[in-house]
Amino acid sequence: MNGLLERGLAVLEYLAGRAEGAPITDIAQALDIPHSAAHRVLASLAERGYVRQLRAQGDYALTIKLASLGLGFLSGSGIVDIAQPALDLLADASGELVRLAVIDNDRLVWVARAQGARRGLRYDPDMGMVARLSCTATGHAWLLTMTDDEALVKVARQGFGAPRDYGPNAPTTARALLKFVRSARKRGFSMIDEVFTPGMTAMAAPVRRPDKAVIGVVSIAGPRARLTTKRMQQLGPALLDAAAEIGATSVASTLFRSRPREARA
């Protein structure tokens, strides 16, 4: 790994998954860079206000500056304001967590949500996370808009991830993944049960712009005791309606006025 910029971005990505911070030795080892180089990168990032040192233990952690930049960009694009009413309605109808992910090159990033659960177990992961294409309902919903070969290329670029990090039913081979994708393609939306997280289920549908370009994914997730297979099938029409509504109004967002050609399906 060479170059100050490349190393700086790698450090930011590493710390983004560690809200509690990390010691410089762990950062250097994980990114395979010398301790002295890691120190220089962290000092530069701290000077620019992107990281701070936790004095009690000396670890480094992100500040909110990076998040503020992202939120400012999303606010300016208008996508959250456009999508939120549809997300809120779907959350009320389902009683579960509803999220919107947008396509960013080869990645799907969760950018907006609505929480329908008012009591009991609430599944509420952080925004800004990149969806694992192979084992999330969100990922499968995007893959269903592609050919099998295109879907496998996308997943190969990201990888399947470590099986221990996901649910017991997470696919670990191309053949197993395509079974999920083909089933989702037939019904128009994906459904998973203990695939991404043990004890959780989810469903998702692609969001298409009026010109049919695929620009994102809307999902519903919750505990499998509530969000059963039967319940997901019942929610299918409402999920598809929400995806269609967001897609129809997406042209009002600067984020979606121009998308890569490969996002069309």
PLY file of the C-alpha trace (Angstrom):
ply
format ascii 1.0
element vertex 265
property float x
property float y
property float z
element edge 264
property int vertex1
property int vertex2
end_header
0.00 0.00 0.00
1.71 3.15 -1.21
0.92 6.84 -1.13
-0.30 9.09 1.64
-3.77 9.46 0.11
-4.28 5.71 -0.29
-3.11 5.05 3.23
-5.25 7.86 4.61
-8.38 6.47 2.95
-7.55 2.97 4.20
-7.22 4.28 7.76
-10.58 6.07 7.51
-12.27 2.91 6.23
-10.68 0.83 8.99
-11.74 3.20 11.76
-15.25 3.53 10.29
-15.97 0.03 11.56
-14.55 0.71 15.02
-16.51 3.43 16.77
-14.60 2.72 19.98
-11.30 3.50 18.27
-8.20 1.39 17.73
-4.54 1.55 18.82
-1.98 2.57 16.22
-0.31 -0.85 16.39
-3.56 -2.57 15.35
-4.11 -0.06 12.54
-0.59 -0.53 11.17
-0.82 -4.31 11.37
-4.28 -4.54 9.79
-3.30 -2.28 6.89
0.19 -3.75 6.52
1.99 -0.43 6.79
4.96 0.57 8.99
4.20 1.97 12.43
5.95 5.22 11.54
3.88 5.60 8.36
0.66 4.93 10.27
1.66 7.63 12.77
2.24 10.15 9.99
-1.12 9.38 8.37
-3.00 9.62 11.66
-1.25 12.89 12.54
-2.26 14.34 9.17
-5.86 13.17 9.55
-6.00 14.56 13.09
-4.69 17.91 11.88
-7.52 18.02 9.31
-10.08 17.07 11.96
-10.98 13.60 10.67
-9.61 11.58 13.60
-8.96 12.26 17.25
-6.85 10.54 19.85
-8.61 9.10 22.87
-6.31 10.35 25.58
-7.25 7.77 28.20
-5.89 4.84 26.21
-4.16 6.52 23.28
-6.38 4.92 20.65
-7.47 6.76 17.52
-11.11 7.19 16.49
-13.03 9.01 13.79
-14.58 12.37 14.50
-18.00 13.23 13.08
-16.47 15.33 10.30
-16.56 12.53 7.73
-20.15 11.70 8.62
-21.06 15.37 8.39
-19.65 15.55 4.87
-21.70 12.54 3.82
-24.86 13.80 5.44
-24.36 17.19 3.87
-24.02 15.61 0.45
-27.16 13.50 0.91
-29.09 16.51 2.19
-28.07 18.53 -0.82
-29.03 15.73 -3.20
-32.58 15.67 -1.83
-32.83 11.87 -1.83
-33.69 11.49 1.85
-36.50 14.07 1.66
-37.86 12.40 -1.47
-37.74 8.85 -0.13
-38.69 9.39 3.53
-42.50 9.56 3.11
-42.55 6.23 1.26
-40.19 4.66 3.82
-42.35 5.91 6.71
-45.53 4.46 5.16
-43.87 1.10 4.57
-42.48 1.05 8.12
-45.96 1.73 9.51
-47.47 -1.01 7.35
-44.83 -3.59 8.21
-44.02 -2.64 11.80
-40.36 -3.30 11.02
-37.17 -1.53 9.99
-37.31 -0.13 6.45
-34.19 1.11 4.68
-33.12 2.64 1.40
-29.78 1.79 -0.15
-28.38 3.59 -3.18
-26.00 2.25 -5.81
-22.52 3.74 -5.72
-20.51 2.08 -8.50
-20.18 -1.55 -7.35
-21.53 -0.88 -3.86
-24.90 -0.54 -2.20
-24.86 1.94 0.68
-27.72 2.37 3.17
-28.61 6.06 3.35
-32.10 6.37 4.87
-34.40 4.43 7.19
-37.71 4.37 9.02
-38.36 2.30 12.14
-41.77 0.68 12.38
-41.21 -1.34 15.55
-42.54 0.55 18.56
-41.80 -2.12 21.15
-40.07 -5.45 21.51
-36.93 -6.31 19.56
-35.78 -3.56 17.23
-33.25 -4.32 14.51
-31.52 -1.04 13.74
-28.01 -1.19 12.21
-26.05 1.93 11.41
-26.51 3.95 8.26
-23.62 4.33 5.85
-22.78 0.63 5.89
-22.08 -1.09 2.58
-24.39 -4.05 1.93
-22.78 -7.45 1.43
-24.20 -8.47 -1.95
-23.99 -12.22 -1.36
-25.96 -12.45 1.88
-28.28 -9.46 2.31
-31.79 -9.07 0.97
-30.65 -5.68 -0.31
-27.80 -7.25 -2.24
-30.00 -9.99 -3.70
-32.56 -7.40 -4.82
-29.89 -5.62 -6.86
-28.51 -8.87 -8.24
-31.95 -9.99 -9.45
-31.92 -7.11 -11.95
-28.84 -8.58 -13.68
-28.02 -11.71 -15.61
-26.50 -14.54 -13.60
-23.07 -13.81 -15.03
-23.30 -10.10 -14.22
-24.42 -10.89 -10.68
-21.53 -13.27 -10.09
-19.04 -10.68 -11.34
-20.39 -8.12 -8.85
-20.16 -10.59 -5.98
-16.68 -11.76 -7.00
-15.41 -8.20 -6.78
-16.69 -7.85 -3.22
-16.26 -11.44 -2.07
-18.52 -13.68 -0.01
-17.01 -12.67 3.29
-16.26 -14.96 6.22
-19.17 -17.39 6.91
-18.75 -16.92 10.68
-19.71 -13.25 10.29
-23.18 -13.95 8.87
-26.22 -16.15 9.42
-26.26 -19.96 9.19
-28.00 -19.89 5.79
-25.59 -17.46 4.09
-24.51 -18.74 0.65
-20.79 -19.40 0.29
-20.70 -20.60 -3.31
-21.87 -19.22 -6.65
-24.34 -22.06 -7.05
-25.94 -21.44 -3.65
-26.12 -17.69 -4.30
-27.80 -18.13 -7.69
-30.59 -20.15 -6.08
-31.46 -17.10 -3.98
-31.14 -14.70 -6.92
-33.24 -16.78 -9.31
-36.03 -17.18 -6.76
-35.98 -13.44 -6.10
-36.07 -12.72 -9.82
-39.25 -14.78 -10.23
-41.17 -12.95 -7.51
-39.69 -9.50 -8.16
-38.23 -9.09 -4.67
-35.77 -10.97 -2.48
-36.45 -12.84 0.76
-33.88 -14.22 3.20
-34.16 -16.10 6.49
-31.15 -16.16 8.85
-28.84 -15.36 5.96
-27.30 -12.05 6.99
-27.92 -12.30 10.73
-29.01 -15.23 12.94
-32.63 -14.91 14.04
-33.43 -12.22 11.46
-35.28 -12.16 8.16
-35.45 -9.54 5.42
-36.91 -8.73 2.04
-36.01 -6.13 -0.57
-37.00 -4.75 -3.97
-35.01 -2.77 -6.55
-35.77 0.90 -7.14
-35.94 1.89 -10.79
-35.93 5.36 -12.26
-38.66 6.15 -14.84
-36.18 5.22 -17.60
-35.77 1.80 -15.88
-32.25 2.47 -14.60
-31.76 0.64 -11.30
-30.68 3.22 -8.73
-31.22 1.62 -5.34
-33.03 -0.90 -3.16
-35.77 -0.68 -0.51
-35.75 -3.32 2.22
-37.70 -4.52 5.26
-35.91 -6.38 8.06
-36.99 -7.79 11.40
-36.86 -10.76 13.78
-38.02 -13.99 12.14
-40.55 -14.53 14.94
-42.47 -11.52 13.59
-41.35 -11.20 10.00
-42.18 -14.75 8.94
-42.12 -16.08 5.37
-45.89 -15.72 5.21
-45.70 -12.15 6.48
-43.03 -11.26 3.93
-45.19 -12.63 1.12
-48.10 -10.52 2.37
-45.88 -7.41 2.43
-44.59 -8.01 -1.09
-47.08 -5.68 -2.85
-46.49 -2.86 -0.35
-42.72 -3.23 -0.75
-42.97 -3.08 -4.54
-45.27 -0.05 -4.33
-42.79 1.79 -2.12
-39.93 0.99 -4.49
-42.01 2.21 -7.45
-42.96 5.44 -5.66
-39.36 6.28 -4.78
-38.27 5.46 -8.31
-40.95 7.66 -9.86
-39.93 10.68 -7.78
-36.18 10.05 -7.90
-35.67 12.39 -10.87
-36.13 15.29 -8.43
-32.83 14.29 -6.77
-29.55 15.40 -8.27
-28.09 12.10 -7.08
-30.22 10.10 -9.50
-30.40 12.29 -12.60
-27.43 10.51 -14.10
-26.42 6.94 -13.32
-23.84 4.62 -14.86
-24.98 2.67 -17.89
-24.37 -0.65 -16.08
-27.04 0.30 -13.55
-29.75 -0.08 -16.20
-31.81 -3.27 -16.22
0 1
1 2
2 3
3 4
4 5
5 6
6 7
7 8
8 9
9 10
10 11
11 12
12 13
13 14
14 15
15 16
16 17
17 18
18 19
19 20
20 21
21 22
22 23
23 24
24 25
25 26
26 27
27 28
28 29
29 30
30 31
31 32
32 33
33 34
34 35
35 36
36 37
37 38
38 39
39 40
40 41
41 42
42 43
43 44
44 45
45 46
46 47
47 48
48 49
49 50
50 51
51 52
52 53
53 54
54 55
55 56
56 57
57 58
58 59
59 60
60 61
61 62
62 63
63 64
64 65
65 66
66 67
67 68
68 69
69 70
70 71
71 72
72 73
73 74
74 75
75 76
76 77
77 78
78 79
79 80
80 81
81 82
82 83
83 84
84 85
85 86
86 87
87 88
88 89
89 90
90 91
91 92
92 93
93 94
94 95
95 96
96 97
97 98
98 99
99 100
100 101
101 102
102 103
103 104
104 105
105 106
106 107
107 108
108 109
109 110
110 111
111 112
112 113
113 114
114 115
115 116
116 117
117 118
118 119
119 120
120 121
121 122
122 123
123 124
124 125
125 126
126 127
127 128
128 129
129 130
130 131
131 132
132 133
133 134
134 135
135 136
136 137
137 138
138 139
139 140
140 141
141 142
142 143
143 144
144 145
145 146
146 147
147 148
148 149
149 150
150 151
151 152
152 153
153 154
154 155
155 156
156 157
157 158
158 159
159 160
160 161
161 162
162 163
163 164
164 165
165 166
166 167
167 168
168 169
169 170
170 171
171 172
172 173
173 174
174 175
175 176
176 177
177 178
178 179
179 180
180 181
181 182
182 183
183 184
184 185
185 186
186 187
187 188
188 189
189 190
190 191
191 192
192 193
193 194
194 195
195 196
196 197
197 198
198 199
199 200
200 201
201 202
202 203
203 204
204 205
205 206
206 207
207 208
208 209
209 210
210 211
211 212
212 213
213 214
214 215
215 216
216 217
217 218
218 219
219 220
220 221
221 222
222 223
223 224
224 225
225 226
226 227
227 228
228 229
229 230
230 231
231 232
232 233
233 234
234 235
235 236
236 237
237 238
238 239
239 240
240 241
241 242
242 243
243 244
244 245
245 246
246 247
247 248
248 249
249 250
250 251
251 252
252 253
253 254
254 255
255 256
256 257
257 258
258 259
259 260
260 261
261 262
262 263
263 264
